[in-house]
Amino acid sequence: EAGVAQSPRYKIIEKRQSVAFWCNPISGHATLYWYQQILGQGPKLLIQFQNNGVVDDSQLPKDRFSAERLKGVDSTLKIQPAKLEDSAVYLCASSLWGAETQYFGPGTRLLVL
Amino acid sequence: AQSVTQPDIHITVSEGASLELRCNYSYGATPYLFWYVQSPGQGLQLLLKYFSGDTLVQGIKGFEAEFKRSQSSFNLRKPSVHWSDAAEYFCAVGPNQGGKLIFGQGTELSVKP
């Protein structure tokens, strides 16, 4: 069974530029999560989707971050404009509907200069 | 407030020695408890999880964890550490029907030959 796929794996941009990350969850997983992991910290949830609807985006900085999951399968997370403090690893995870176990992708490592 | 505390930021053990990583949590409802491992440049891999039943749970790679409700702890153990166990370990707590995971800040494990 294929795992959670993410791309790109690495991205370097300058502040005020925009960037987008892509995630394809495990087939059949209705729930998709985006986490931000700053160096030296544990991951923190940015947004949770159930199919193509948002369940929790309370920690998403909506002035600069946006995410969508239009067809209820893959998802895109965008940052515009990026700030230095957005340098982090962005992890995508998925799970079956109502299931407690989340499966994580390899992450996208973002460096903002 | 919901939180997870991993008191040890970095632990070094000799190969073949036993290991215990500490985790304390604060959570209002009955939580699911997890341990994940993250190797450099990789995503998070689930080691084990606990919700109910036997308070000693077995996981992959020879790891086990013990839930102690009275101490709000979920410590991870391994009887004999291998060099390949060097990684960062995260304890997490979450709801029983899926949803946001709250992670500790992680414990980095180094293994001496």
HADDOCK unambig.tbl for C-alpha pairs under 7 A between the chains (distance, minus, plus):
assign (segid A and resid 40 and name CA) (segid B and resid 105 and name CA) 6.80 0.50 0.50
assign (segid A and resid 41 and name CA) (segid B and resid 105 and name CA) 4.53 0.50 0.50
assign (segid A and resid 41 and name CA) (segid B and resid 106 and name CA) 6.70 0.50 0.50
assign (segid A and resid 42 and name CA) (segid B and resid 103 and name CA) 5.31 0.50 0.50
assign (segid A and resid 42 and name CA) (segid B and resid 104 and name CA) 5.55 0.50 0.50
assign (segid A and resid 42 and name CA) (segid B and resid 105 and name CA) 4.40 0.50 0.50
assign (segid A and resid 42 and name CA) (segid B and resid 106 and name CA) 6.01 0.50 0.50
assign (segid A and resid 43 and name CA) (segid B and resid 103 and name CA) 6.22 0.50 0.50
assign (segid A and resid 44 and name CA) (segid B and resid 102 and name CA) 6.94 0.50 0.50
assign (segid A and resid 45 and name CA) (segid B and resid 100 and name CA) 6.35 0.50 0.50
assign (segid A and resid 98 and name CA) (segid B and resid 97 and name CA) 4.63 0.50 0.50
assign (segid A and resid 98 and name CA) (segid B and resid 98 and name CA) 5.06 0.50 0.50
assign (segid A and resid 99 and name CA) (segid B and resid 97 and name CA) 5.35 0.50 0.50
assign (segid A and resid 99 and name CA) (segid B and resid 98 and name CA) 4.94 0.50 0.50
assign (segid A and resid 100 and name CA) (segid B and resid 96 and name CA) 5.76 0.50 0.50
assign (segid A and resid 100 and name CA) (segid B and resid 97 and name CA) 5.38 0.50 0.50
assign (segid A and resid 100 and name CA) (segid B and resid 98 and name CA) 4.15 0.50 0.50
assign (segid A and resid 104 and name CA) (segid B and resid 43 and name CA) 5.85 0.50 0.50
assign (segid A and resid 104 and name CA) (segid B and resid 44 and name CA) 5.61 0.50 0.50
assign (segid A and resid 105 and name CA) (segid B and resid 43 and name CA) 5.40 0.50 0.50
assign (segid A and resid 106 and name CA) (segid B and resid 42 and name CA) 4.91 0.50 0.50
assign (segid A and resid 106 and name CA) (segid B and resid 43 and name CA) 3.93 0.50 0.50
assign (segid A and resid 107 and name CA) (segid B and resid 42 and name CA) 6.99 0.50 0.50
assign (segid A and resid 107 and name CA) (segid B and resid 43 and name CA) 5.79 0.50 0.50
